[in-house]
């Protein structure tokens, strides 16, 4: 649950695995994992001032989201690996574009 007491707004999200917030506390990001025969991850960016939600669906395991101080960029770890011990790559979700790029691979 995200609460904005000054505007008396409450936002609820389910299946949150890991989360982060920007320095202002207005922008948030979290991961949600669907465990099935193949892992499916959702990375959600949420702006509590505008109520804007961006969602990225990935076939694999995403974890450890981190927002930049201004909340415009989001870094996270992602692996398509189906083994028990996974190798993760570092991805960047940049600005308004719903495009990710690998910064560091394993």
N, C-alpha and C positions, 0 to 999 in steps of 0.2 A: 504494500500500500504506500502511495506517495500522497502526502498531505500538504496543501498550500493554505495555511491558516489565514493569510492576509486576504485571499480571495475566496475563502471558504469552499475550496474545491478538494475533492478526494478522488484519487485514481487508484484502481485496483488491477493488478496483473496476476495471472496464475502461472504455475510451473516455472517460477524464477529459479535459476540455478546459481548464477553469479551476477553481481551488479556493480556499477560504478556511477559516480556523479561528477560533474565538472566543478570548478572552483566556486562558482556563484551559487551552486545548489539548485539551479533551474533546469539543467539538462541531465538526463540520466540515460544509461544504457544497461541492458542486461541480456543474458543468454538463457535460452530455454531449450531443453533437450528432450526429444521424443525417442525413447528406447524401443526399438522394434528389431526386426532381423537386421536392418541397416540403421545406424544412427542418423537422425536428422536434427540439425541445430537451427535455431532461430536467434538472430541477433536483433534486438529492438532498440532503437534510439527514440527517446521521448523528450519533448520540450514542454515543461509544465506551464510555461507562460502562454504559448500558442496552442497547446494541446496537440501538436503535430507528432505523428508517429510514423517512423520509417522502419520497415522490417526487411531483413535479409534472410533468405532460407538457404541453408547449405546442407549438402549430403555429406555428413561426416560429423566430427566432434569439435565444437568451438568452446573456448573457455577463456577466462582471465581478461575480460574487457577492461580497457583503460581509456578514459576520455582525456583529451587535451584540456588545458586550463580554461580555454574559451568554449569548449564543448563542440568545436567544429570537426575535429578529427577523432577517430576511434581506432585504437589498435587492439588486436585480439590474437590469440593462438588458435590455429585450426589444423586438423588432421583428417585426411580421407582414409587413413590407415584403419583397417578392421581388426588388427591384432590387439591382444590384451595390453601390451606395452606399445604405446603409440609414439611416432615421431611428429612433432608439431612444427609448423611454419608460422612466422610472424606476419600478420596481414595488417593493412591500413585501409580503413574506410574513410575517404577524404571528402570533407565538406558536404555540399549538397548532392554530389554525385553518388548514386548507389552503385559504385564501382569499387572493387577491392583490388589491391595489388600486394604481391608478396614482397616483404622487405628483407626477410632472412629465411632461407630454407634449411632444412636439416640434412 
